[in-house]
């Protein structure tokens, strides 16, 4: 029997190793994210707007919108791992709409490495909450799964205390101001003692206009929190940049 379990362990390790070597975006056997997909979707050569997280020219600090005062006001910094396009976009949509939350664990290590290289140290991780109705429909909150992956890799505690109390309409076709208006009153702090005096990473899968992160950060701002850093898998691209390959 002992020999049997040794063989099982060997097979498990072999499967795990093979899985770790396959690129999660293209399936190529060159690490969790291969060099081609890193270049095509993560764009390490580009900077991230410190205010909203959009991909920008590396020598800049803020995108044009944020320079004009149109960006988030309650976030200390926002960063995104890559551009919401191509393989990264397909991956995120597969996780959300085809019920593959466990796939996020395949990105846990490289995404965690990115996070600690871009953001200050914090006291814990806070996931953007999902309304109970939407949660019941989907069965999971992808932001919470992402927070769990970061917790697994970095040992940071997951903090709770914010809830989504209003079920809002889709924001896909809305401008940033329309999205902010749509989200007004959507979130509330239920347990301020969990976040008072803390610095947190506020985690979501995608940020395009920064409106959702901003809406959550606004309600957190009045609860004694010290700093809020937005962290997402993907973000949009500044319009002035040459379009990237999708």
N, C-alpha and C positions, 0 to 999 in steps of 0.2 A: 504493500500500500504506500509506503514511504517513497518507493521508486516511482510510483504512478504520479504522486503529487509533484515530484521533482520535474517530471516530464511536462505536467500541466504548467508549472511555473516557467519552464523554458519556452513553451509555446506562447504563453501570455506575454512574456518579455519580447519574443520575436515579433508578435503582432503589434505590440505597443511601439517597438522601435521602428517598424516599417511605417506605422501610422505617423510617427513623428517626422519621418524623413520625407513624407509626401507633402508637397505644397498644397495648402488648403484651397488655393484659388484655381490652380491649373492641374494639380495631381502629379506634377513633376517631382522626381525624387532628389530634391536639392534643398532640404530643410523645410521648416514649417511654412516659410514664405520664400520662394525662390528669388533669385536676383532679378529676373525678368519681371515678375509680378511686383516686386518691391519698387522697381523703376516705373512700371506702368500705373500702379494704383496707390502706392504709399508716398512716392515723390519726396524722398529725403532731401533733394536739392532745393525744395521750396520751403519758405518760412510759413509760420502760422500766425495769423493776426492775434495779438495778445488779448484783444477784447472779445472777439467773436469766434475765433478758431478757423476762419476761412483760410485756404491755402493762398499764399501771396508770394511775391518775389522775396527771396531770402534776405536781401539787405534792408527790407522794410520791417517796421514793428507793428503797424496797424494798417488795415485795409482802408480804402478811400471812404467807405461808409462810416467807419468808426472814427476816422480823422475828422469827418464832418459832424460828429456828435450823434450819429444815428445808431450806434452800437449799444450793447448792454451796459447798464450802470451799476448793477449790483453784484457783478462777478469780478473777482480780482484778476483772473486770467482764464482763458479757454484754450485748449489745444485738441487737435484731432489727429489720429494716427495716419489717415490717408484721405484720398479724394473719393467722394461718393459716386463712383462710376465703375464700369467694367466688372471684373471679378470680385472686387470688394462689395460693390452694390448688390451683385447677384448673391453673394454669401449672406449679407444682412437680410435680404428679402427671403431667402430660403429659411433662415433661422426664424423669422417672424411669421411668415405666411404659409410655410410648409411644415411647421412644427418640428424644427431641428435645434432646440436650445442647447443640446449637449455639444453641438459643433463648436460653440464658442470656446470650449475648453481647449480646442486645438490651437487657438490663438492666444491662450492665456500667457504663456511665457514671453513671446515677442511683444505683445501689447503691454504687458507689465513693464518690460524693459524700456519701452518707449515712454511710458508714463513717468517712471522715476527719473528719466533723463530730461524731461521737459517741465515737470511741476515740482514745487516745493514739497517738503515732507508735511504730512498731515496727521490728524488724530484718528481719522476714520473715513469710510466711504459711504456716501449717501446716493441711493439710486433714485432717479426721477420716477415718482410713483405713477401707477396706472389705475384708472377708475375701476371699481369692483365689477361693473358690468362688462367692461372690455376685458378684464382679467378672466372673468368666467367664460367669455367667448373664446379667448386664445388659449387659456390654460396656464400661461406663464407671462411674466413681465421680463422682456429681454434685457432691460436695464438692470434688473435685479440679478439675472444670470451673469451679466457682465461684471457686476459688483462682486458676485461670488467667485468668479474667476480671478479677480484681482486679490481678493481676500485669500484665496488658496495659494497664490504665488507669493504674496508679499506679507501675509499675516496681519494686514490692517483690519481692524474691526469694522463690521457693517453697522452703520447707525440707522436708527429709525425714528420717526417722529413727524414726518410730513406725509399727508394723504392728498389724493386727488378727490375732491368732493363734488366736482361738477363734471358731467360727461359732455364734452364739447364736440362740435362738428369737425369734419376733416379740415385740415389746414393746408392741404396740398396746393391749392390754387390761390391762396391768400398772400398778400404782401406782409412785410414784417409788422407794420402798424396794425393791420387787420388781424394778424395772428395774436399780437399782444392784447388787443381788444377782446378777441375770442377767448383768450385764456384768463381774462380778468375774473378773479374769484374762484378759479378752478382748483387752486391748491390752498391748503391750510396746515399750519403747524399744530399738531395735537399733543406732542410731548416735548415742549421746549427744553425741559431739563436734560434731554438726551443730546442736545446740540449746543447748549449754552457754553460759551468759552472755548469752543473747539474750532479747529481748522479742518475743512473737509474737501474731498474730491466729490463733486456732483457728477454722476455718471449717467450717460445715455448712449444709445447706439449711433444716432445721427444728429448733427446740427446743421441747419441750412441758413436760417436767419438768426438763430440764437434766441428766438422768442420763448421757447419752452424752458430752456435753462434759465433765462432771465425771469420768467414768471415764478419759478420755484425759488430762485435766489432772492426775489423781492420779499416773499413771505418769510424766508429764513432771516433776512436782514434785520427784522425787528425782534428777533428772538435771542439776541445776545451772542450770535455766532461771530467768530473772529475773522475768518477768511473763507471764501468759496472759490474753488478752482474747478471749472468745467472740463470734463474729460470725455471724449467720444471716439468711437471707432472711425467715423468718417464725417467729412464736412464738405461744403461747397467750395467753389473756386472763384476767386475775384474776377469780375467780368472783364477787366482790362487785360488779363493774361491771355495769351494765345490758347485756344481750346486744346485740352489734352486729349489724347487718344482714349476713347471709351472702349 
